[in-house]
Amino acid sequence: MKKGWCCTLALMSMGMTSQGWAAGAFDPDGDYMFGDWGGVRSDLEAQGVAFQLEHISEMAYSLDGGFRDKHTGRYSAQWTAGANVDLDRLLGIPDARFQFTLTNRNGESLTNDVINNPDSVGVSSSQEVYGRGSVTRITQLWYGQSYMDDTFEIKAGRVPVGDDFAVYDSNFQNLYLGSGEPGNQNGGIWYNWPISQWALVGKWNITDEQYAQIGFFNLNEANLDRDHGLDLKHSGTSGTLIPVEYGFQPEQGLNGLPGNYRLGYYYSSADADDYSSRDLASGAQKSHRYGLYYVIDQQVTSRDGDRDRGLGVFSMGTWNDGDTATFDRYLSAGVTYTGPFDGREQDEIGLGLAYAHVNDDYDVWSRSGNAALGGSSASGYVPRQGEEYNAELYYSLQATPWLAFRPNLQYVRHPGADSDVDNAWIAGLSVLATF
């Protein structure tokens, strides 16, 4: 153990004296904007310590429609800093790893401020990186261990549910076309990035292409509190979230091309409002929640024999218990094309469509207090909500390995699932940088 740490400290002290070629800062062919630190970064990775520093900004501008129907824009951003440690290389602990990640989010939401009626429950968002407050958080702090030649894996510590369950590798800016969708419709129990929970995740790699996994996530609303972003000792446990997932990931699937298929179920033991009572004043509760989800992501063509280029299709869906869910069903589908032009092999075009439906029982339950308010203009009046549709078209321009620009155009029908709000057109731009 002492030898591993001594090696790491020695490498860090070498600074710019590392020998051999190393990418410099702003090298258009390098992997990082700040380069290889004179070779120190690569040397550290060889010892088992890989650093991450990334930034993503998302801008959204209202072109037409929405609740306020005005031309204005909003900006949101996220910084991510962390380290992945191969404990086998560094300390001699076989098949072990450690991950630590800090995130900082900041900015404002166009959807909240301009597009949606502020009295309605939020549905999607035109800036997926916005949310959970402008605050620095510990997002990952976990230890991982594999056994029997990676047949079994465990992960224990602070983990966002969406890191392992319902995963989809998305470049869309619209929230409802991204990863971890069950958390976007049932976020009261399923927390995606940047919120983490104390958790234990176990995975069984049945074959090289099939796996089954289960997680146990401690439910605690204090995890959402901005004052607890760096505090891991707060109390207030309300139950346990247990997601279970089967995955099939063939490398030689359709047309001999890779795919990703996930089917999952989740159960929560935390108490929840019972919307089937349809009466807000009743205070009726249920002792659990549950739901189902799937993810399909399949490459269907290659370009000139290059498996890294070509057309891909995807679809995601969730179904949530109608007695306790704000949104009882969600469905999305779309296509992506990587390497559309010769000389632009890393660029990508994407088109996606998403649909979400507000639970009818929740809609009635949430509006049951309107009768006492004296009309729709009264403070606290809740509008009727049904369904929302989202669409996005983007082009991802990979300027260098460490810098990408993604302009996009979004369309929202029935923003906030409120048919009385004008349909909205939104122009967006994501900028991603790896330092």
C-alpha positions in Angstrom: 0.0 0.0 0.0 2.7 2.4 1.0 4.6 1.6 -2.2 1.6 2.5 -4.4 1.1 5.9 -2.7 4.8 6.7 -2.9 4.8 6.0 -6.7 1.8 8.3 -7.2 3.3 11.1 -5.2 6.6 10.7 -7.1 4.8 11.0 -10.4 2.9 14.1 -9.4 6.2 15.7 -8.3 7.8 15.1 -11.7 5.6 17.8 -13.2 6.7 18.7 -16.7 9.8 16.5 -16.5 8.1 13.3 -17.8 9.9 12.0 -20.9 8.4 11.2 -24.3 5.7 12.8 -26.4 2.7 14.2 -24.5 -0.1 16.3 -25.9 0.1 19.9 -24.9 -2.6 22.3 -23.9 -5.2 23.0 -26.7 -3.6 20.4 -29.0 -6.4 19.7 -31.5 -5.4 16.0 -31.6 -5.1 15.6 -27.8 -7.8 14.0 -25.6 -7.9 16.9 -23.1 -8.0 20.7 -23.4 -5.2 21.1 -20.9 -3.2 18.4 -22.4 -1.3 15.5 -20.8 0.4 17.7 -18.1 3.7 17.0 -19.7 3.1 13.2 -19.5 2.1 13.2 -15.8 -1.5 12.5 -16.6 -0.7 9.4 -18.6 1.8 8.2 -16.0 -0.8 8.6 -13.3 -3.3 6.6 -15.3 -0.7 3.9 -15.7 -0.5 3.8 -11.9 -4.3 3.5 -11.7 -5.4 7.1 -11.1 -7.5 8.7 -13.9 -8.7 12.2 -13.4 -11.9 13.8 -14.9 -12.7 17.5 -15.3 -15.6 18.3 -17.6 -17.9 21.2 -18.3 -21.3 21.3 -20.1 -23.3 24.4 -20.7 -26.8 24.4 -22.2 -28.5 27.4 -23.6 -32.2 27.6 -24.6 -34.0 30.4 -26.4 -37.8 30.7 -26.8 -38.6 31.3 -30.4 -42.4 31.1 -30.2 -45.2 30.0 -27.8 -45.2 28.8 -24.3 -47.0 30.2 -21.2 -45.3 33.6 -21.4 -44.8 33.7 -25.2 -41.8 36.0 -25.2 -38.4 35.8 -26.9 -35.9 35.3 -24.2 -33.2 32.8 -23.3 -31.7 31.0 -20.3 -28.3 29.4 -19.5 -27.5 26.5 -17.3 -24.2 24.6 -16.7 -22.6 21.8 -14.8 -18.9 21.3 -13.8 -17.8 17.7 -13.0 -14.5 16.9 -11.3 -13.5 13.4 -10.1 -11.1 10.5 -10.1 -11.4 6.9 -11.0 -8.9 4.7 -9.1 -7.9 1.2 -10.2 -7.0 -0.1 -6.7 -5.4 -3.2 -8.2 -2.7 -1.1 -9.9 -2.4 1.5 -7.2 -2.6 -0.5 -4.0 -2.5 -4.2 -5.1 -6.2 -4.9 -4.2 -7.3 -7.3 -6.9 -10.3 -6.4 -9.1 -11.2 -3.3 -7.0 -11.9 0.3 -8.0 -13.0 3.5 -6.4 -14.9 6.5 -7.8 -15.1 10.0 -6.4 -17.0 12.8 -8.2 -18.0 16.3 -7.3 -20.5 18.2 -9.4 -21.6 21.9 -9.4 -24.7 23.0 -11.2 -25.8 26.6 -11.8 -28.0 28.7 -14.1 -31.7 29.1 -14.9 -34.4 27.1 -16.6 -36.3 28.4 -19.7 -38.9 25.7 -19.2 -39.7 26.8 -15.6 -39.4 30.5 -16.2 -41.0 31.0 -19.6 -42.5 27.8 -21.2 -44.6 26.2 -18.5 -47.4 27.5 -16.4 -45.7 27.9 -13.0 -48.8 26.4 -11.2 -48.5 23.1 -13.1 -46.4 20.1 -12.2 -43.2 20.1 -14.3 -43.0 17.6 -17.2 -39.9 17.7 -19.4 -37.2 20.4 -19.6 -35.4 22.0 -22.6 -32.2 21.9 -20.6 -31.5 18.5 -19.1 -28.5 19.7 -17.2 -30.6 22.1 -15.1 -32.1 20.9 -11.8 -31.6 20.2 -8.1 -30.3 23.7 -7.3 -27.1 25.7 -7.9 -24.9 23.9 -5.5 -21.8 21.7 -5.3 -22.6 18.0 -4.4 -20.8 14.7 -3.8 -22.4 12.8 -6.7 -20.3 9.6 -6.6 -18.4 8.1 -3.7 -18.3 4.3 -4.1 -16.1 1.2 -3.9 -16.5 -1.5 -6.5 -15.3 -5.1 -6.4 -15.5 -7.9 -9.0 -15.2 -11.6 -8.4 -14.7 -14.9 -10.4 -13.2 -13.2 -13.5 -15.8 -10.4 -13.4 -18.8 -12.8 -13.2 -20.1 -11.0 -10.2 -19.7 -7.3 -9.4 -20.7 -5.1 -6.4 -20.7 -1.4 -5.9 -21.2 0.2 -2.5 -21.3 3.8 -1.4 -23.0 7.0 -2.7 -24.5 6.2 -6.1 -27.1 7.9 -8.4 -29.7 5.3 -9.4 -29.4 6.3 -13.1 -25.7 5.4 -13.2 -26.6 1.7 -13.5 -30.3 1.4 -14.2 -32.3 2.4 -17.3 -29.0 3.8 -18.8 -29.1 5.3 -22.3 -26.1 7.1 -23.9 -27.8 10.3 -25.0 -26.7 13.5 -26.7 -30.1 15.1 -26.6 -30.6 18.4 -24.6 -34.3 17.7 -23.9 -34.7 15.9 -20.5 -37.2 13.4 -21.8 -34.8 12.1 -24.4 -32.0 11.2 -22.0 -30.9 8.5 -19.6 -32.5 7.3 -16.4 -36.1 8.1 -17.5 -37.9 6.4 -14.6 -36.3 9.1 -12.4 -37.6 11.9 -14.6 -41.2 10.7 -14.2 -40.9 9.4 -10.6 -38.1 11.6 -9.1 -39.5 11.4 -5.6 -37.8 8.0 -5.1 -35.5 7.5 -8.1 -32.7 10.1 -8.1 -30.6 10.6 -11.2 -27.4 12.6 -11.5 -26.3 14.8 -9.6 -28.2 13.4 -6.6 -26.7 10.3 -5.0 -27.9 7.9 -2.3 -26.3 5.4 0.0 -26.6 2.2 -2.0 -25.5 -1.4 -2.7 -25.6 -2.6 -6.3 -25.0 -6.3 -7.3 -24.5 -7.4 -10.9 -24.3 -10.9 -12.3 -22.7 -11.2 -15.8 -24.6 -14.3 -16.9 -22.7 -14.4 -20.2 -20.5 -11.9 -22.2 -23.8 -10.4 -23.6 -26.3 -10.9 -20.7 -26.5 -9.6 -17.2 -28.9 -9.3 -14.3 -28.6 -6.7 -11.5 -30.3 -5.5 -8.4 -29.9 -2.4 -6.3 -30.8 -1.3 -2.8 -31.0 2.5 -2.5 -31.7 4.3 0.8 -34.5 6.9 0.4 -33.9 10.2 2.1 -35.5 13.5 1.0 -32.6 15.3 2.8 -30.4 14.3 -0.2 -32.2 17.0 -2.2 -31.4 19.7 0.4 -28.8 22.2 -0.9 -27.3 22.4 2.6 -26.5 18.7 2.4 -24.5 18.7 -0.9 -21.3 17.8 0.9 -22.9 16.3 4.0 -23.2 12.5 4.0 -24.4 12.0 7.6 -27.9 13.4 7.6 -30.9 11.4 9.0 -34.4 11.0 7.8 -34.7 7.6 6.0 -38.1 7.0 4.6 -37.6 3.6 2.9 -35.7 1.6 0.3 -35.8 1.7 -3.5 -35.1 -1.7 -5.1 -34.6 -1.7 -8.9 -34.1 -5.0 -10.7 -32.8 -5.1 -14.3 -32.1 -7.7 -17.0 -29.8 -6.6 -19.9 -28.9 -8.0 -23.3 -26.0 -6.3 -25.0 -25.0 -8.2 -28.1 -21.8 -7.2 -29.9 -23.0 -9.0 -33.0 -26.7 -8.3 -32.9 -28.9 -6.9 -35.7 -26.9 -6.9 -39.0 -23.9 -8.0 -36.9 -23.9 -4.6 -35.1 -24.0 -3.8 -31.3 -27.2 -3.3 -29.4 -28.3 -2.5 -25.8 -31.6 -3.9 -24.4 -32.7 -3.3 -20.8 -35.9 -4.4 -19.1 -36.4 -3.4 -15.5 -38.8 -3.2 -12.5 -38.6 -1.1 -9.4 -40.2 -1.2 -6.0 -40.2 1.5 -3.3 -41.0 0.8 0.4 -41.5 4.5 1.2 -45.0 5.8 2.0 -46.6 7.8 -0.9 -49.8 9.8 -1.4 -52.7 7.7 -2.7 -54.0 9.6 -5.7 -56.8 7.1 -6.3 -58.6 8.8 -3.4 -58.9 11.8 -5.7 -59.2 14.0 -2.7 -56.2 16.1 -1.6 -57.7 16.7 1.8 -58.1 13.0 2.6 -54.4 12.5 3.2 -54.7 8.9 2.1 -51.4 7.1 1.8 -50.0 3.8 0.3 -47.0 2.0 1.7 -45.2 1.3 -1.6 -44.7 2.3 -5.2 -43.7 0.3 -8.2 -43.2 0.5 -11.9 -41.7 -1.0 -15.1 -39.3 0.3 -17.8 -37.4 -0.7 -20.9 -34.5 0.7 -23.0 -33.7 -0.3 -26.6 -30.7 1.1 -28.4 -29.6 -0.7 -31.6 -27.2 0.2 -34.3 -28.7 -0.9 -37.7 -26.2 0.2 -40.3 -22.4 0.8 -40.6 -20.6 3.1 -43.0 -18.0 1.7 -45.3 -17.4 -1.2 -42.9 -16.8 1.2 -40.0 -18.9 0.0 -37.0 -18.4 3.4 -35.3 -20.4 5.1 -38.1 -23.9 4.5 -39.1 -27.6 4.7 -38.2 -28.9 3.8 -34.8 -32.5 3.5 -33.4 -33.7 3.8 -29.9 -36.8 3.6 -27.8 -37.6 4.0 -24.1 -40.7 3.5 -22.0 -41.9 3.5 -18.4 -45.1 2.5 -16.7 -45.7 3.7 -13.1 -48.3 2.6 -10.6 -51.4 4.8 -11.2 -52.3 5.0 -7.5 -49.0 6.8 -6.6 -47.4 8.2 -9.7 -47.6 11.7 -11.0 -46.9 10.4 -14.5 -48.3 7.0 -15.2 -46.7 6.4 -18.7 -43.9 7.6 -20.9 -42.7 6.6 -24.3 -39.9 7.9 -26.6 -38.3 6.9 -29.9 -35.8 8.3 -32.3 -32.8 7.8 -34.6 -29.2 8.9 -34.6 -26.5 8.8 -37.3 -22.8 8.9 -36.4 -20.2 10.0 -38.9 -22.7 11.4 -41.5 -19.9 13.0 -43.6 -16.5 11.9 -44.7 -14.0 13.9 -42.7 -16.6 14.3 -39.9 -16.5 10.8 -38.5 -17.2 11.8 -34.9 -20.1 14.2 -35.7 -23.7 13.0 -35.1 -27.3 13.8 -36.1 -30.2 12.9 -33.8 -34.0 13.1 -34.0 -36.1 12.1 -31.0 -39.8 12.2 -30.0 -41.1 11.8 -26.5 -44.6 11.5 -24.9 -45.6 11.7 -21.2 -49.0 11.4 -19.6 -50.0 12.8 -16.3 -51.9 10.3 -14.2 -55.7 11.0 -14.4 -56.1 10.3 -10.7 -53.2 12.7 -9.8 -54.8 15.4 -12.0 -58.1 15.1 -10.2 -56.4 14.9 -6.8 -54.2 17.9 -7.4 -57.1 20.0 -8.5 -59.5 19.0 -5.7 -58.8 22.2 -3.8 -59.6 24.5 -6.7 -63.3 24.8 -5.8 -62.5 26.8 -2.7 -60.2 29.3 -4.5 -62.9 31.2 -6.4 -61.6 30.9 -10.0 -58.7 30.2 -12.2 -57.1 33.6 -11.5 -56.7 32.8 -7.8 -53.3 32.1 -6.3 -52.6 28.4 -6.0 -55.1 27.4 -8.7 -53.9 24.2 -10.3 -54.6 23.8 -14.1 -55.8 20.7 -15.7 -53.0 18.5 -17.0 -53.0 15.6 -19.5 -50.2 14.9 -21.9 -47.1 16.5 -23.3 -45.1 15.8 -26.5 -41.5 16.7 -27.0 -39.4 16.6 -30.2 -35.7 17.5 -30.8 -33.4 17.6 -33.7 -29.7 18.2 -33.0 -26.3 18.2 -34.8 -23.3 17.3 -32.7 -20.1 18.9 -34.1 -17.0 17.3 -32.6 -14.5 20.2 -33.1 -11.7 18.4 -31.3 -11.6 15.2 -29.1 -12.1 17.6 -26.1 -14.6 20.1 -27.5 -18.1 19.6 -29.0 -20.9 21.9 -30.0 -24.5 20.7 -30.3 -27.1 23.1 -31.7 -30.6 21.8 -31.5 -34.2 22.7 -32.3 -37.0 21.6 -29.9 -40.8 21.6 -30.2 -43.1 21.1 -27.2 -46.8 20.4 -27.7 -48.9 21.1 -24.6 -46.1 22.5 -22.4 -46.4 21.3 -18.8 -49.1 18.9 -20.1 -51.5 21.8 -20.2 -53.5 22.0 -23.5 -54.3 25.7 -22.8 -50.6 26.7 -23.1 -49.4 27.5 -26.6 -47.1 25.0 -28.3 -43.5 26.1 -28.1 -40.5 26.3 -30.4 -37.1 26.4 -28.7 -33.6 26.8 -30.0 -30.8 25.3 -28.0 -27.0 24.9 -27.9 -24.9 22.5 -25.8 -21.2 23.0 -25.4 -19.1 20.2 -23.9 -15.5 20.5 -22.9 -13.1 17.9 -21.3 -10.1 19.6 -19.6 
